[in-house]
Amino acid sequence: MTRAIVLQHTPTEGPERVATLLAARGIRCETIPLHAGAPLPRDVDADQLLIVMGGPMGVGDTGSPRYPFLAPEIDLLRKLLARDAPILGICLGSQLLAAAAGARVYPNTRSGPDGKPVPAREVGWGPIDLIGADRERALDGLPPQPLVVHWHGDTYDLPAGAVHMASTPVCRHQAYRIGRAFGLQFHPELERETIAVWVREDADYVRGALGPDGGAQILADTDRHYNAARPIWDRLLGNIISVMQ
C-alpha cells in the first residue's frame, strides 16, 4: 500500500492515530471531507487502503438528502469487498461496511424495566472482550479485555462469512474481519484532546446516555486511562495495517 483514502463524515472525526501509524510505514493519507461536499471516489486503486470514519448519521439515514454520500459509500464498499480490498471502518464506518456485506444495521437496544426494548447507547470508556486472539493476527499481543472509548447507538448483525473479533454485554458485535476488511465499532484512533472535544460538542448525546455527570466522568476516565490505553490501541491498529498489507 502506498496511500490511504480517508472518508470523513464530520470535522471532528478524522483518522488521527491511524494516520500517524500509516505515516510511520511510509503510507500517506488523503482525506476526503464528504461532510463538506467533496465528491466520493468512484473506485480505489489496488495499492490503496480505504478508511471509513465515524459520524453522527447512520445507515438508517441512507437516502436522506442531508447525507447524499451514504448510499454511494455502501456501493463503493460492496465493490471493494468483492475483490478483497483493504478496508478499515470505524464506528459508522463499521456499520456501513456491515451494510455493504449484506448485514442488517439497526438501533441498539436493551430490555427496559417493563421488559420492552429501550435504546442502549454505548458512550465513554469501557472494556471489550476479545474473541479468537489465539488465531487472529490482528489481536496479537493484546490483553483479553482492553479499555476503549465507545460512542454509538446503532449496532449490526455479524455479516455472513465474517470473523467475530470483539464483544461487550451492551453490544455483541464490536469488531469483525471479512478478508482484509475490518470493522471496529469502538474508537482506537482517538487522540486525548479529541475526546474532550467530543464531550463538549456532543454534550446532549452524552447526557442522554450517561446522565448529567456523564461528560465529567468521561473526562476523568480519560485522565485515568488514556496513557495506558493508547499503546494497546496502537498495537491493534498496527496489527490491522500489517494484516491488510
C-alpha positions in Angstrom: 0.0 0.0 0.0 1.2 3.5 -0.9 -1.7 5.6 0.1 -4.8 5.6 2.3 -8.1 7.3 1.2 -10.0 8.5 4.3 -13.7 9.2 4.0 -14.6 11.7 6.7 -18.3 12.5 7.7 -17.8 15.2 10.3 -15.0 17.7 11.0 -14.3 16.2 14.5 -13.8 12.5 13.3 -10.5 12.2 11.4 -8.0 9.3 11.2 -5.7 10.6 14.0 -3.7 7.7 15.3 -4.4 5.7 12.2 -2.7 8.4 10.1 0.2 8.5 12.5 0.8 4.8 12.3 0.4 4.8 8.5 2.9 7.6 8.1 5.5 5.6 10.1 5.1 3.0 7.4 5.5 5.5 4.6 1.8 5.5 3.7 0.3 8.9 3.3 -3.4 9.7 3.9 -5.7 11.7 1.6 -8.7 12.8 3.5 -12.0 13.4 1.6 -14.4 15.6 3.6 -17.7 14.2 2.5 -19.4 16.4 5.1 -18.2 19.5 3.2 -19.5 18.2 -0.2 -16.3 16.7 -1.5 -17.0 14.0 -4.2 -16.8 10.3 -3.2 -14.2 8.5 -5.3 -15.8 6.0 -7.8 -13.1 3.4 -7.0 -9.9 2.9 -5.0 -6.7 1.7 -6.7 -5.3 -1.7 -5.9 -2.3 -0.3 -3.9 -4.6 1.9 -1.7 -6.3 1.4 1.6 -9.8 2.8 2.2 -10.5 4.1 5.7 -14.2 5.0 6.6 -14.6 7.1 9.7 -17.4 7.7 12.1 -20.1 10.3 12.2 -23.5 11.2 13.9 -25.5 9.9 11.0 -26.4 6.2 10.5 -27.1 3.6 7.9 -30.8 4.3 8.5 -30.2 7.8 7.1 -29.3 6.3 3.7 -31.4 8.1 1.1 -31.7 11.3 3.2 -30.9 14.5 1.2 -28.8 15.6 4.2 -26.4 12.7 3.6 -26.2 12.1 -0.1 -22.9 10.3 0.3 -24.1 7.3 2.3 -25.7 5.2 -0.5 -22.7 5.7 -2.8 -20.4 4.8 0.1 -22.1 1.5 0.6 -21.9 0.8 -3.1 -18.2 1.5 -3.1 -17.6 -0.7 -0.1 -19.6 -3.5 -1.7 -17.4 -3.2 -4.8 -14.2 -3.3 -2.7 -15.3 -6.3 -0.6 -15.9 -8.2 -3.8 -12.2 -8.0 -4.6 -10.9 -8.4 -1.0 -9.5 -4.8 -0.9 -8.1 -3.5 2.4 -10.7 -1.5 4.3 -10.9 -0.2 7.8 -14.3 1.0 9.0 -14.6 2.7 12.4 -17.9 3.2 14.2 -20.2 4.5 11.4 -17.6 3.0 9.0 -18.0 -0.4 10.5 -21.8 -0.1 10.2 -21.6 1.0 6.5 -19.2 -1.9 5.9 -21.6 -4.4 7.5 -24.4 -3.0 5.4 -22.3 -3.4 2.2 -21.7 -7.0 3.2 -25.4 -7.6 3.4 -25.9 -7.4 7.2 -28.7 -5.6 9.0 -27.8 -2.4 10.8 -30.3 -1.1 13.4 -30.6 0.8 16.7 -29.0 -1.0 19.7 -31.5 -1.8 22.5 -31.8 -3.5 25.8 -34.7 -4.6 27.9 -36.3 -1.8 30.0 -37.9 -2.2 33.4 -41.2 -3.4 31.8 -39.4 -5.8 29.5 -39.8 -3.7 26.4 -36.8 -2.7 24.4 -35.3 0.7 25.1 -32.4 2.5 23.3 -28.9 1.3 24.5 -26.3 3.9 23.7 -22.7 2.8 24.5 -20.8 6.0 25.3 -17.5 6.5 27.2 -14.8 4.2 28.5 -15.4 0.5 28.8 -13.7 -2.9 28.2 -14.3 -5.1 25.2 -14.0 -8.9 25.3 -11.6 -10.1 22.5 -12.6 -13.2 20.7 -10.2 -15.6 18.9 -7.0 -13.9 20.0 -5.2 -17.2 19.5 -6.0 -17.3 15.8 -6.4 -13.7 14.7 -3.2 -11.9 13.8 -4.9 -8.5 14.4 -5.3 -9.4 18.1 -1.7 -10.5 18.7 -0.2 -9.0 21.8 -3.4 -7.5 23.2 -4.9 -8.1 26.7 -8.1 -10.1 26.8 -10.2 -7.1 27.9 -8.7 -3.8 26.6 -10.3 -0.5 27.6 -11.6 1.5 24.7 -13.8 4.5 24.0 -17.4 3.9 22.8 -19.7 6.4 21.1 -22.6 4.8 19.3 -26.3 4.0 19.4 -26.5 1.6 16.5 -25.3 -2.0 16.0 -25.4 -4.6 13.3 -25.7 -8.3 12.7 -22.4 -10.1 12.0 -22.0 -10.2 8.2 -22.1 -13.6 6.6 -18.6 -15.1 6.5 -17.2 -12.5 8.9 -14.8 -13.4 11.7 -16.2 -12.1 15.1 -13.3 -10.4 17.0 -14.8 -8.5 20.0 -17.9 -8.1 22.0 -19.4 -6.3 25.1 -22.5 -7.1 27.2 -24.2 -4.0 25.8 -23.3 -4.5 22.1 -22.4 -8.0 20.9 -20.7 -7.1 17.7 -17.8 -4.8 18.4 -15.2 -5.9 15.8 -15.1 -8.2 12.8 -13.0 -9.1 9.8 -14.0 -10.0 6.3 -10.9 -11.0 4.4 -8.7 -7.8 4.5 -11.6 -5.6 5.6 -12.0 -4.7 9.3 -14.9 -3.1 11.1 -14.4 -1.6 14.6 -17.5 -0.3 16.5 -15.3 1.5 19.1 -12.7 4.2 18.7 -9.0 3.2 18.9 -8.0 6.1 16.7 -8.6 8.9 19.2 -6.0 11.4 20.4 -6.6 12.5 24.0 -7.6 16.0 23.1 -10.4 14.8 20.7 -12.2 13.0 23.5 -12.6 16.4 25.3 -13.9 17.9 22.0 -16.5 15.2 21.7 -17.6 15.6 25.3 -18.1 19.4 24.7 -19.6 19.3 21.2 -21.8 16.2 21.7 -22.9 17.1 25.2 -26.6 16.3 24.7 -25.8 12.9 23.4 -23.6 12.2 26.4 -26.2 13.4 28.8 -28.8 11.2 27.1 -26.6 8.1 27.5 -24.9 8.7 30.9 -26.9 11.4 32.7 -25.9 15.0 33.7 -22.5 14.0 35.1 -21.6 11.8 32.1 -19.2 14.3 30.4 -17.3 14.8 33.6 -17.0 11.1 34.1 -15.6 10.6 30.6 -13.0 13.3 31.1 -12.0 11.8 34.5 -11.7 8.3 32.9 -9.6 9.8 30.1 -7.2 11.3 32.6 -7.1 7.9 34.4 -6.8 5.5 31.5 -5.6 7.2 28.3 -1.9 6.9 28.7 -2.1 3.1 29.3 -4.7 2.5 26.7 -3.1 4.3 23.7 -0.2 1.8 23.2 -2.8 -1.0 23.2 -4.9 0.8 20.6 -1.8 1.5 18.5 -0.9 -2.2 18.7 -4.4 -3.2 17.5 -4.3 -0.6 14.6 -0.7 -1.6 13.7 -1.7 -5.3 13.6 -4.6 -4.5 11.4 -2.4 -2.5 9.0 0.0 -5.4 8.8 -2.7 -7.9 8.0 -4.1 -5.6 5.2 -0.7 -5.1 3.5 
